[in-house]
Amino acid sequence: MFGLFGGGSKNGIGVEITSERVNVVQLRRKGKSGYKLVAYGNAEIPEGVVEDGRINDPVALGQVIAGLLSEKKIKVQQAASAVPGKETVSRLIKLPAELSDDEMREMVLNQEASLYLPFPREDADVDYTKLGTSLDDDGIERQEVLMVATPREITDVYIQTLEVANLKLDVLEVSTFALIRALNPLLKGYSSLAESVAIVDIEYEFTEITVTSDGVPQFSRTFPIGTLQIQNAQLRAMNMPPRRSTDTEMLGAMAVPMQTMDTAGFVGGAIGSAGDAAISRVLSDLSDELRRSIDYFISQTSGSEIAQVLLAGPGSCIGQLDEFLRQRLGVETRVIDPMQTMDITTDKEIPFLDRVGMTVALGLGIREV
């Protein structure tokens, strides 16, 4: 089910499920490296159906997806979907390169999986993909393998959800993999630990940072700061009631109040309103978590450095966030337009707010063409 760059059914759709909404994407290959966006859409999920990334009511969710497919006139039978990274276990392991395929499969799926899983092996779905080979300190050639596992109960509920929507789930992977696939053209130029890239995906309820080298995830961490927390902090500061779902217009109108440093080293430039101050506090907490994550990765990985930070997800549309994080992290930071990155064309103009929120869904859609 998993894999970084493997294919799906060749005639399906990408279905991304979040706690707030479901995103659906259908792509068609165009030329050697480009794609055409055939259809896309999103629908809000009723409260309680999905909470903290977990599906509580697969029947209700499947009906939402079925209604969206009908509305957008999407008629397919196959789909790829993704599980949040915090619901999975991913490990990079090195095994003797002389192992046969059967021996490696047995070792990864049983012996190695039993070592790393925090839940019983018999209750897990485990898969792996082989990466490159390298020589260890003793001159022995090792095969690097990326192993991924998820509790079987989570796999089953995704299958059930899409069955209600009259879809067959042919790929279930980690959302991080779909994100990496979508940004792969930007990651190709960074091929060593000394020039790793940190992908920061700011979603509805959480932010996930994934550090990659040569397009392979080396480290990942999730923390509970997302667009919902940013929006509601601003609303509370303005004496307005919080909302369950994010307002895309409100999110798009946000901008990080920038402060400047004078020649004496003092911070200048006052934050204008209570709402601005609230946004700054939440985003300062976000940058602190990112800084701690980056520092931990560097401390644990010899010779590693972060060459660039790529911002993705709906929260990346907040004005001046890239400059704010560049100043706080001391690393070049940029916001990613996934459709431009993946050379995706469309007959209809799609607002930037919608494009940045489609990155994972687009990465899933690529598997299905």
C-alpha positions as CSV (number, residue, x, y, z in Angstrom):
1,M,0.0,0.0,0.0
2,F,2.8,2.4,0.8
3,G,5.8,3.5,-1.2
4,L,7.3,6.9,-2.1
5,F,7.0,6.9,-5.9
6,G,5.0,3.8,-6.8
7,G,1.9,3.8,-9.0
8,G,-1.7,3.3,-8.3
9,S,-4.5,2.1,-10.6
10,K,-3.6,4.4,-13.5
11,N,-7.3,5.4,-13.7
12,G,-8.4,6.7,-10.3
13,I,-8.5,9.8,-8.1
14,G,-6.8,11.1,-5.0
15,V,-9.0,11.5,-1.9
16,E,-7.6,13.5,1.0
17,I,-9.5,13.3,4.3
18,T,-8.9,15.9,7.0
19,S,-10.9,16.7,10.1
20,E,-12.5,19.6,8.4
21,R,-13.1,18.6,4.8
22,V,-12.4,16.1,2.0
23,N,-10.5,17.0,-1.1
24,V,-10.8,15.1,-4.3
25,V,-8.4,15.4,-7.3
26,Q,-8.4,13.7,-10.7
27,L,-5.4,14.2,-13.0
28,R,-4.4,13.2,-16.5
29,R,-0.9,12.9,-17.8
30,K,0.1,15.7,-20.2
31,G,3.4,15.2,-22.1
32,K,6.4,13.6,-20.5
33,S,6.3,15.4,-17.1
34,G,3.2,17.5,-16.9
35,Y,-0.4,16.9,-15.9
36,K,-3.9,18.2,-16.6
37,L,-6.3,18.8,-13.8
38,V,-9.4,17.0,-15.0
39,A,-11.6,17.5,-11.9
40,Y,-11.3,18.6,-8.3
41,G,-13.5,19.6,-5.5
42,N,-13.9,19.7,-1.7
43,A,-16.7,19.3,0.8
44,E,-17.0,20.2,4.4
45,I,-17.3,17.3,6.8
46,P,-20.0,17.4,9.5
47,E,-18.7,17.9,13.1
48,G,-17.6,14.7,14.8
49,V,-17.3,12.6,11.7
50,V,-13.5,13.0,11.7
51,E,-11.7,14.2,14.8
52,D,-8.0,14.7,15.3
53,G,-7.4,13.0,11.9
54,R,-9.3,9.8,12.9
55,I,-12.5,8.7,11.1
56,N,-15.3,8.2,13.7
57,D,-18.2,7.7,11.2
58,P,-17.1,6.0,8.0
59,V,-20.7,5.8,6.7
60,A,-21.4,9.5,7.0
61,L,-18.0,10.3,5.6
62,G,-18.5,8.0,2.7
63,Q,-21.8,9.7,1.9
64,V,-20.0,13.1,1.8
65,I,-17.5,11.7,-0.6
66,A,-20.2,10.1,-2.8
67,G,-22.1,13.4,-2.9
68,L,-19.0,15.3,-3.9
69,L,-18.2,12.8,-6.7
70,S,-21.8,13.1,-8.0
71,E,-21.6,16.9,-7.8
72,K,-18.4,17.1,-9.8
73,K,-19.5,14.3,-12.2
74,I,-16.4,12.2,-11.4
75,K,-17.0,8.6,-12.4
76,V,-14.2,6.3,-11.3
77,Q,-13.9,3.2,-9.3
78,Q,-10.3,3.4,-7.9
79,A,-8.9,5.8,-5.3
80,A,-5.7,6.6,-3.4
81,S,-5.9,8.1,0.0
82,A,-3.6,8.9,2.9
83,V,-3.3,8.5,6.7
84,P,-1.9,11.3,8.8
85,G,1.7,10.8,9.7
86,K,1.0,10.8,13.4
87,E,-1.1,7.6,13.0
88,T,1.8,5.7,11.4
89,V,5.2,4.4,12.3
90,S,8.0,5.1,9.7
91,R,11.6,3.9,10.1
92,L,14.7,4.0,7.9
93,I,16.6,0.7,8.5
94,K,19.7,-0.8,7.0
95,L,20.0,-4.5,6.1
96,P,22.7,-6.6,4.5
97,A,22.5,-6.0,0.8
98,E,23.1,-9.6,-0.1
99,L,19.7,-10.6,1.2
100,S,17.3,-12.0,-1.5
101,D,14.0,-10.3,-2.0
102,D,12.2,-13.0,-0.1
103,E,14.6,-12.9,2.8
104,M,14.4,-9.1,3.0
105,R,10.6,-9.2,3.0
106,E,10.6,-11.7,5.8
107,M,13.1,-9.7,7.8
108,V,11.3,-6.4,7.4
109,L,7.7,-7.4,7.7
110,N,8.3,-9.6,10.8
111,Q,11.6,-9.3,12.6
112,E,12.2,-5.5,12.1
113,A,8.5,-4.6,12.4
114,S,8.3,-6.4,15.7
115,L,11.2,-4.3,17.0
116,Y,9.8,-0.9,16.1
117,L,6.0,-1.1,16.4
118,P,4.3,0.3,19.6
119,F,1.3,-2.0,18.9
120,P,1.1,-5.8,18.3
121,R,2.5,-6.9,14.9
122,E,-0.6,-9.0,14.2
123,D,-2.7,-5.8,14.5
124,A,-0.7,-3.9,12.0
125,D,-0.4,-3.4,8.2
126,V,3.2,-3.1,7.3
127,D,4.9,-2.3,4.0
128,Y,8.3,-1.1,2.8
129,T,10.2,0.2,-0.1
130,K,13.9,-0.3,-0.9
131,L,16.0,2.8,-1.3
132,G,19.7,3.1,-2.2
133,T,22.7,1.1,-0.9
134,S,25.7,2.4,1.0
135,L,28.9,1.1,2.7
136,D,28.9,1.1,6.5
137,D,32.0,1.9,8.6
138,D,33.2,-1.7,8.2
139,G,33.0,-1.6,4.5
140,I,29.9,-3.8,4.3
141,E,27.3,-2.9,1.7
142,R,23.9,-2.2,3.2
143,Q,20.5,-1.8,1.7
144,E,18.5,1.1,3.0
145,V,14.8,0.3,3.5
146,L,11.9,2.6,4.4
147,M,9.4,0.7,6.5
148,V,5.9,2.0,7.3
149,A,3.2,0.6,9.5
150,T,-0.3,1.6,10.5
151,P,-2.8,-0.1,12.9
152,R,-5.1,-2.4,10.9
153,E,-8.2,-0.8,12.4
154,I,-7.3,2.5,10.7
155,T,-6.7,0.7,7.3
156,D,-10.1,-1.0,7.7
157,V,-12.0,2.2,8.4
158,Y,-10.5,3.9,5.3
159,I,-11.5,0.9,3.2
160,Q,-15.0,1.0,4.6
161,T,-15.4,4.7,4.0
162,L,-14.5,4.5,0.4
163,E,-16.7,1.4,-0.1
164,V,-19.7,3.6,1.0
165,A,-18.6,6.1,-1.7
166,N,-18.5,3.2,-4.2
167,L,-14.8,3.4,-4.5
168,K,-12.1,0.8,-4.2
169,L,-9.1,1.8,-2.2
170,D,-6.0,0.6,-4.1
171,V,-3.4,2.7,-2.3
172,L,-3.3,3.9,1.3
173,E,-0.1,5.7,2.2
174,V,1.2,8.3,4.6
175,S,0.2,11.8,3.8
176,T,3.9,12.8,4.1
177,F,4.7,10.6,1.1
178,A,2.0,12.3,-1.0
179,L,3.4,15.6,0.0
180,I,6.9,14.6,-1.0
181,R,5.7,13.3,-4.3
182,A,4.0,16.6,-5.0
183,L,7.1,18.5,-4.2
184,N,9.6,16.1,-5.8
185,P,10.7,18.4,-8.6
186,L,11.9,20.9,-5.9
187,L,13.6,18.2,-3.8
188,K,15.8,16.6,-6.6
189,G,18.5,19.2,-6.2
190,Y,19.1,18.4,-2.5
191,S,20.8,15.0,-2.4
192,S,22.8,14.9,0.8
193,L,22.2,15.3,4.6
194,A,24.3,18.5,4.4
195,E,21.6,20.0,2.3
196,S,18.3,18.6,3.7
197,V,15.0,20.2,3.1
198,A,12.3,20.8,5.8
199,I,8.8,20.6,4.5
200,V,6.3,22.3,6.8
201,D,2.7,21.3,6.2
202,I,0.3,23.6,8.1
203,E,-3.0,21.9,8.1
204,Y,-6.4,22.4,9.9
205,E,-5.6,21.0,13.4
206,F,-1.9,20.4,13.2
207,T,1.4,21.2,11.6
208,E,3.8,18.5,10.5
209,I,7.5,19.0,9.8
210,T,9.3,16.5,7.6
211,V,13.0,16.6,6.9
212,T,14.0,15.0,3.6
213,S,17.3,14.2,1.9
214,D,17.2,13.2,-1.7
215,G,13.5,13.0,-1.5
216,V,13.5,10.5,1.3
217,P,12.0,11.4,4.7
218,Q,14.6,11.3,7.5
219,F,12.7,12.8,10.4
220,S,9.1,13.8,11.0
221,R,7.2,15.4,13.9
222,T,3.6,16.7,14.4
223,F,2.4,19.3,16.8
224,P,-1.1,20.7,17.5
225,I,-0.9,24.1,15.9
226,G,-2.9,24.6,12.7
227,T,-5.1,27.0,10.8
228,L,-8.0,26.5,13.3
229,Q,-5.8,27.5,16.3
230,I,-4.5,30.6,14.4
231,Q,-7.9,31.7,13.3
232,N,-9.6,31.2,16.7
233,A,-6.8,33.0,18.5
234,Q,-7.5,36.1,16.4
235,L,-11.3,35.8,16.9
236,R,-10.9,35.5,20.6
237,A,-8.6,38.6,20.7
238,M,-11.3,40.5,18.8
239,N,-14.0,39.3,21.3
240,M,-15.7,37.1,18.7
241,P,-16.8,33.5,19.2
242,P,-14.4,30.8,17.8
243,R,-15.5,28.7,14.8
244,R,-15.3,25.0,14.1
245,S,-14.1,25.4,10.5
246,T,-11.6,27.8,9.0
247,D,-12.8,30.8,7.0
248,T,-10.6,30.8,3.8
249,E,-11.3,34.4,3.2
250,M,-10.2,35.3,6.7
251,L,-7.2,33.1,6.4
252,G,-6.2,34.7,3.1
253,A,-6.5,38.1,4.6
254,M,-4.2,37.4,7.5
255,A,-0.6,38.7,7.5
256,V,2.1,38.2,10.1
257,P,2.9,41.6,11.7
258,M,6.6,42.0,11.0
259,Q,9.0,43.5,13.5
260,T,12.3,45.0,12.6
261,M,15.7,45.0,14.3
262,D,17.4,48.3,14.6
263,T,21.2,48.9,14.6
264,A,21.4,48.5,18.3
265,G,19.7,45.2,18.2
266,F,16.4,46.2,19.7
267,V,13.1,45.1,18.2
268,G,11.0,47.8,16.7
269,G,7.7,48.1,14.9
270,A,4.7,47.8,17.1
271,I,2.0,45.2,16.5
272,G,-1.1,47.2,15.7
273,S,-4.2,45.3,17.0
274,A,-5.1,42.7,19.5
275,G,-5.8,40.3,16.6
276,D,-2.4,40.9,15.2
277,A,-0.8,40.2,18.5
278,A,-2.7,37.0,18.9
279,I,-1.6,35.8,15.4
280,S,2.0,36.7,16.4
281,R,1.8,34.7,19.6
282,V,0.5,31.5,17.9
283,L,3.0,31.8,15.0
284,S,5.8,32.4,17.5
285,D,4.9,29.1,19.2
286,L,4.9,27.5,15.8
287,S,8.3,28.8,14.9
288,D,9.6,27.6,18.4
289,E,8.4,24.1,17.7
290,L,10.0,24.1,14.2
291,R,13.2,25.4,15.7
292,R,13.3,22.6,18.3
293,S,12.5,20.0,15.6
294,I,15.3,21.2,13.3
295,D,17.8,21.4,16.2
296,Y,16.9,17.9,17.3
297,F,17.3,16.5,13.7
298,I,20.7,18.2,13.3
299,S,21.9,16.9,16.8
300,Q,20.9,13.3,15.9
301,T,22.2,13.2,12.4
302,S,25.9,13.7,11.8
303,G,26.8,16.2,9.1
304,S,23.3,17.4,8.6
305,E,22.1,20.9,7.8
306,I,18.8,22.4,6.6
307,A,19.3,24.2,3.3
308,Q,15.7,25.3,2.8
309,V,12.2,25.3,4.4
310,L,9.2,24.7,2.1
311,L,5.8,25.8,3.3
312,A,2.8,23.8,2.2
313,G,-0.8,23.3,3.2
314,P,-3.7,25.8,3.7
315,G,-1.8,27.7,6.5
316,S,1.0,28.6,4.1
317,C,-1.2,31.3,2.5
318,I,-0.8,33.6,5.5
319,G,0.8,36.8,4.3
320,Q,4.5,37.3,5.2
321,L,4.7,33.9,7.0
322,D,7.7,32.9,4.8
323,E,9.6,36.0,5.8
324,F,8.6,35.6,9.5
325,L,9.9,32.0,9.6
326,R,13.0,33.0,7.7
327,Q,13.9,35.5,10.4
328,R,13.0,33.2,13.2
329,L,14.7,30.0,11.9
330,G,17.6,31.6,10.0
331,V,16.9,29.4,7.0
332,E,15.7,30.3,3.5
333,T,11.9,29.8,3.5
334,R,9.5,29.8,0.6
335,V,5.8,29.1,0.0
336,I,5.0,26.4,-2.5
337,D,2.4,26.6,-5.3
338,P,1.9,22.8,-5.9
339,M,0.3,23.2,-9.3
340,Q,3.2,25.3,-10.6
341,T,5.8,22.9,-9.0
342,M,4.2,19.8,-10.6
343,D,3.5,21.5,-14.0
344,I,-0.3,21.0,-13.7
345,T,-2.5,22.9,-16.1
346,T,-6.2,23.6,-15.8
347,D,-9.0,25.1,-17.8
348,K,-10.3,27.1,-14.8
349,E,-8.5,29.6,-12.7
350,I,-8.0,28.2,-9.2
351,P,-7.4,30.7,-6.4
352,F,-4.0,30.4,-4.6
353,L,-5.9,29.7,-1.3
354,D,-7.4,26.6,-2.9
355,R,-4.2,25.5,-4.6
356,V,-2.1,25.4,-1.4
357,G,-4.8,23.4,0.3
358,M,-4.7,20.7,-2.4
359,T,-1.0,19.7,-2.2
360,V,-1.6,16.3,-0.5
361,A,-4.6,15.5,-2.7
362,L,-2.5,16.4,-5.8
363,G,0.3,14.1,-4.6
364,L,-2.3,11.3,-4.3
365,G,-3.7,12.1,-7.7
366,I,-0.3,11.6,-9.3
367,R,-0.3,8.0,-8.1
368,E,-3.5,7.4,-10.0
369,V,-2.4,8.4,-13.5
